[in-house]
Amino acid sequence: MEELSIWWTDSSLWLVAAGTFLLSVSAAVVGSFTFLQKRSLVGDAVAHSILPGLALAFLISGTKDPWWLLLGALISGWLSLMVMDYLSRRTKLSQDTAIASVLSVFFGLGILLLTYIQNQASGHQSGLDQFMFGQAAAMSKQDLWVYMGLSMLLIAISILFYKEFKLISFNPDFAVSIGLPVRLLRILQNSLMVLAIALGIQAVGVVLMAALLITPSAAARSYTDRLRSMILIASLIAGVSALIGTAISFSAPGMPTGPWIVMGLSVIALISLFLAPNKGILSRVLLQRRNQRKISDENVLKAFYHFGERQGTLAKWMELEDLNKVREFRLEELQAALKRLLRKGHLLRQGGRYQFSRAGLDEARRIVRLHRLWEMYLTTRLRLKSDHIHPIAETMEHIITPEIEAQLLEDLDYPEKDPHQSPIPYQS
């Protein structure tokens, strides 16, 4: 218990936790724009390309001073961006080929330089190997204050240029037309991305940095369609994951911080992809099932209505065999639809026979009306032949909203019959 209390009150833990939190949040903020512009692979390539810059900065300075390392990382990262841009624009290489080439060449060079440093007399004291997978707990207080200050600067610049970054992310052509300096804004955005990656590799490492840049935004996208909300949610996800990774790294010495941060991100992202309301996989599956049931119910009501039209009365009791004369249904589908319609009060049951309730008759009229109105629209406005329009109307009748129905009625001047001379039913 005493050991836990000491661990919990350790000031270095809180300092590292604050540092990794800000590093992760700043990466998530910048990464949101990278994600929206579909430049995830570029971020991964830059993260790997930073390694030779770190190694060269150490070789030149002979020290692991954060300012020297940061300068080397920025130069190397920017150089990789310029090479990727040149290869994709001036050669026949596709963009993904250019990205893969730059990533492999720069990362390979970084590994060579890192191996050379480790073989030197002072190589084992360099600690550069920690940049592979991240080890935030090994950062000095000087490193942490530098990284925390620059992280807050990244967040501040992103907030200051939020509107401009948003515009060039969604509609760069419009940004050019209103006179925005799009090229300069792109340079600033790329600089922020390189800086965010350079800062984050101490916590996560060059191998996994792309996850810190992109995964929070990918998870946040499952919850919202608004950029502002997405950035806030991504920042929250990144910050929580950073705190989890730091806590595990402190409680289990020898555990690298980066992989645990990425594991936390991955768990949250998977949960979001599956369980997020409205956009999660489970929500979409449930929505699809509800839509299928709605279509099935409406098709059964329409079949009842068509049979009643043939018999000359909509008040007639009908059996299941009567429906099959109008439209073929699978027995399981039909029975399930009948149960739902009885539960909703759209049908009445007497033994093995069924009849419309008042609400059910109104609903059946609505479905048939929408079908026949759409057929009229296709023939009168789009000039389609009447024998080609039924399958289209079969689909559209289930998704026409009351607003569209009102517009159709006004545009068609409340027609009495459809192209096949069948009466269009209105509410009685």
N, C-alpha and C positions, 0 to 999 in steps of 0.2 A: 504493500500500500504506500509505504514511504517512497519507494522507487518511482511509483506512478506519479506521486505528487511532485517529485523533483523533475520528472520528465515533462509534466504538464506546465510547471512554472519556469521551465528553462527559457531564458530570454532569447537565446540563439535560435530556438525552435520558432518562436513568434516572428523573429526577424526574417528567417528563411521563408516562413509561411507567407509573410507579407510580400516578400520579394517574388516568390513563385506565383502568388495570386495576381500581382500586378503584371508580371510577364505574360501569364496566360490570358488575362483579360485583354491586354493590349494586342496580343496576337489574334484573339477572337474578333476584336473590333476591326482590325485591318483585314483579317481573313474573310470577313463577311463580304467585303467588296470584291476580293479575289474570287470567292465562291460564286458570287452573282455573275461575274464576268467570265466564268468557266475557265479559270486559269489555275486550277488546282495543281496540275502537273508542273506548271511553271514554278509554283511555290515549292514543290518537292525538289525540283532541279536546283533551285537557288539554295535551298537548305543544304543539299549535298555539296554544292559548289563552294560553300563558304569555308569548308575544311582546309583547302590549301592556303587561303588567306590567313587563317588562324596560325597555321604552322609557319608560314613565312614571317608573320609579325613577330612570332616568338624567336625565330632565328635571327631576325634583324635587331630586336630590342634586347634579347637575352633574358627577358623577364615575362611573367604572366600578368603584366599590368593590364587592367581591363580596357583602358583607353587605346593602347596599342593593338590589343586583340580585336577590339571593336572596329578600329580603323582598317585592319587587315580583312576582317569579315565583310565590311561594307564595300571595299574595293573589289574583292573577289566576287561578291554577290552581284554587284553592278556589272562587272566584266562578263559574268555568265549571262546576264540579261541581254547585254549588247551583242554577244556572240549568237545567242538564240535568235534574236531579232534579225541579225544579219543573215544567218543561214536560212531562215524561213522566207525572207523577202528577196534575197539576191541569188539564191541557188534553187535548184529543182527539188530540194529536200522538203518534205511536208513538215508541218509544225511539230507533230509528235516525234518525228525522226530527229529533228533538230534538238528538241528537248532531251530526248534519250541520249543523243550523242554528247551534248554538253554535260549532262549529269554524269555519265560514265567516265568521260575524260577528266573532268575536274575532280570527281571523287577519287578516281584512281591516283591522280597526282597528289591529292591530299593524303591518301594512305601511304604513298611512297615517302613523302616528307615527314609524316608522323613516325614511320618506321626508322627513318634516318635520325630523327631527334631522340627517339627512345634508345638508340644504339650509342648515343653520345654519353660522355661521362656524367653529365648532369641531366640526362634525359629522363630518368625516373622521377626527378624532382619537378618536371614540367607540369605534370597533371593534365596534359592535353588529351590523353586517352579518355578522360571523363567527358569530353565533348561528343563522343560517339553516342552514348546513351543517356547522358545527363547525370549530374550529381550535384543538386542544388545545395545539399548539406555541406559540401566541400568548399563552397564559396566563402571568401573572406568578407568581413563587414564592409570593406572598401568596395569590393565588387558589388555587393548587394545595394549599397546606396547609389552607386552609379546606375545599375540596371533599373532600380526602382524609379530614380529620377527620369531616366530616358523613357521608361514605360508610361509614366504620367504625361510626358511630353507627346508621345505617340497618341495617346487617348485625346489629349487637348487639341492637337492638330486635326485629328479625325472629326471631332465635334465642330471645330471651327469651319472646316470645309465639307461638312456633311451634305449640304444641298448640292454643291458642285460635284462631289463624288457620286452622289445618288443619280444625278442627271447623266453623267458620262457612263455610268454603269447600265442604265436602262435605255437611254436615247442619245448616243454621242452625236448623231447627225443634227439633232435639234440644238444641242449644246454649241455646235459649230455655227449654226445659223443665227443664234442670238449673240454671237461674238465672244463666247467664253474661250479662254486660252487653253483649249483641250490638250494640246501637246505638253504644255507646262504642267497641267494638272495630272497628266499621265506620268510625267517624270516624278512629280511629288508623290503620287500614289505608289509608284514602283519603289521610290526611296523609302517610303514608310514600310512597305512589305519587306524589303531587304533588311531594314533596321529591326523590324519585329522578329524576323527570323534570326538575325544575329544575336538579339537579346535572349530569345527563347531557347537557343541551343544549350545554354548552360544548365537549364532546368530539364529539357527533354532530350537534347542531343540531336545531331544532324540527321541521324537515321529516321527518327520519329517526328521531326519537327513539322512535317507536312500535316500530320494528324492534329497537332495543336492549332495549326492555322485554319484547317478546313472542317474537321469533325464537329466542333461546336456549332458552326453555321449550318452544317448539314442536319444536325439534330434539331436546331432551333427552327429550321424551315418547315418541320413537321407540325409546328404549332401555330404559325401565322403567315399571312400574306403581306404584312407590312414590314418595311425595312427597319424602321425604328424599333419595333417590337422584336424583330429577329435579332438585331444587334444586342439588345438588352438580355434576351434569353440566352444567346450564345455566350455572352460575357458571364452570366450566372453559371452556366454549365461548365465553362472553362475554369472559373474561379473555384467552384466546388471540387472539381477533379484535381486541381492543383493542391488544394488543402489536403485532400485524401492521400495523394501521392507523397506529399511532404511528411505527413504523419506516419505513413508506413515506412518511409525511408529513415526517419528518426527512430522509430520503435524497433526496427530490424536492421542493425548496422550491416553494411555490405549490400543492401538492396538499393539499386539505382532509382533515382526519383522519376526519371522520364518514363520508363515502361509502366510504372504504376499510375502515373498521371494519364497516360494513354489508355490503360486498362479501364480507369474510371470513366474517361470520355467514351470509350467503346461501349461500356455497359449502358450508360445514359443514352447514347445514340441508338443502340438497339432497342431499348425500351421505348424511346420516342418513335422510332420507325414503326413499331408494332402497335403501341398503345396510345399514341397521341390522338386526342379527340379530333374528329372531322378528317384529318389527313393521314392518320395511322393506317397500317395495313388492316388491322382488325376492324376499324371504323369503316373502311372502304368495303370490306367483305360484308359487314352487316348492312351497309347501305345498299349494296348490290342485291342482297337477299330481300331486303324490304321492297326494292324496286321490282324485282321479279315477282314477288307476291302481289304487289299492287297491279302489275300488268295482268297476272293470272286472274285475279279477282275481277278486273274490269272486262276481260275477255269473256268470262262466264256470264256476267251481267248482260253484256252485249248479245251473247248467244240466246239468253232468255228473251231479250227484247225482240230479236229477229224472229224467233219462233212464234212469239205472240203476234207479231205483224203478219206472219203467214197464216195464222189461225183467225186473224181478224179481231182479236181481243187480247189485251195485255193483262187481263185479270184471270186468265186461265191457269189452273194448276198443271204443273209440268213434271214429267219424270225424267230421269237421267237419259233414258233412251231417246227422248225427244231432243235433247241438246245435241246428241251425236248426229242427228239429221241435219243440224245447222253447221256444226263445227266439230271436228274430231279433237278429243281431249284424252290425255293419258289418265287412267283411272285414279292413280295416286294423286296427281295434280288436281283433278276435278274434285275429289273428296276433300282434299285439304282446303281448296278454295271455298267450297260450300260451307265447311265448318267456320271459316273466318267470316264469311258473309252472314251466316246465322248469328255469330257472336256480335257483329257490328249492327245487327238489326236491319240488314238490307234484304233479307229473305225470310219468308215464313215457311214452316215445315208442317206437313200433315202426313204421317206415315212415311212413305217413300216418295211423296210428291212435294213440290216446292212452288212458291208463288212470291211475287214481289211484295215487299212492304211499301208504304208510301215513300220512305226515304230511299229504298232500293230502286223504285221506279224513277224517281228524280235523278238518281245517279246514273242509271242506265240511259235515260234520255240525254244526259250531259255527254256521255261517252259517244253515243251515236251521233249527236249533234256535231261534236268536234270532228269526228271522222268525215262527215258529209260536208261540213263547212270547208275543211281542208281540201277535199276533192274539188269543190267548187272553185277554190282559190287556184289550184293547180291548172284547172282547165281554162278559167277565164282570164287569169293574169299571166300565167307562165305558158299558156297555149299547149299544154300536154294533152295527149289523146286520152279519152276517158277509160280505155281498156288498159292503160299503163299506170294508173295512179293509185290503185287500191293498196299495193304493198307499202307505198310511201305513207299513205294515210293511216295504215295499220300501226306504223311506228309513231307518227306524229300525234295521234289522238291521246297518247299517254303522257305527253310532255307539254301540251299547250296550256299555258297559264290563263287565268281569268282575264288578265290584261290583253293578252294576244287574242283571246276569244272576242273581247269587246271590239278590238281593232278590226278583226275579220268581219264581224257583223256590220260594222259601220262601212267598211270598204266595199263589201258585197251587197249592201243595202237590204239586209235581212231576207235572204232568199228563202223561198218556200220549198224548193226541191233541189236535189243534188244532180250531178250530170247524168245519173242513171234514172232520173225521174222518181226517186224515192223521196218521201216527204222528210223534211228536216224538222225534228221534234223540238219544240220549245217548251219551257216550263208551263204547266197548266195552272 
